């Protein structure tokens, strides 16, 4: 029987450290994923940047190197399971293992559900849920021999509450929440912690047009008790926590970063 002990105390400077960790991030080329990649690099992690877009990945890798860190980049379609497996095996071959996976890649379709096509539904579910699962699987296969690893899935407030014209997205993110819990239970004996971050309304340059709609913004801010949109730094802070020794006893949890939306 494992009797709880106090364990060796960590210095405050080490508690949230990810220095030297190998961190893979999907959807890394822009938006939240890019800022996660740069944030981990600034914190001393070695970054594996994965995205569909090759040219922005190169720019990102160059910037990571300028920050004094190391980068590997893989341009691939996450819906291709064979390519995903090859990617993670290459990380194992070149860097000897994987400490953290941030499943950030995601897509959305804004459309009335009565008009949503089968292809649109499949596209959202394939990227947001199916591909995410197979990234988890590929990462777990690399992490398991070390009996240590962190998987951090990007869920959403819309995986907890509903929102009009986002049926496929809400369904996919609700699936991410439950998948996170299931995998946390299954892989705990392997030393792999699986958690999720569920942000709401994160401002990025690619969403500037959406957030420039005054009526939309008025209705959105009415749901946010803290009175502002989320920043990518808000998502990074929660993600760093889950990737660091500070979250050693945390698994199967969804950290909601939503300015109080779901507290209502």
Secondary structure, 3 states (H helix, E strand, C coil): CCCCCCCCCCCHHHHCCCCCCEEEEECCCCHHHHHHHHHHHHCCCEEEEEECCHHHHHHHHHHHHHCCCCEEEEECCCCCHHHHHHHHHHHHHHHCCCCEEEECCCCCCCCCCCCCCHHHHHHHHHHHHHHHHHHHHHHHHHHHHHCCEEEEEECCHHHCCCCCCCHHHHHHHHHHHHHHHHHHHHHHHHCEEEEEEEECCECCHHHHHHHCCHHHHHHHHCCCCCCCCECHHHHHHHHHHHHCHHHCCCCCCEEEECCCHHHC
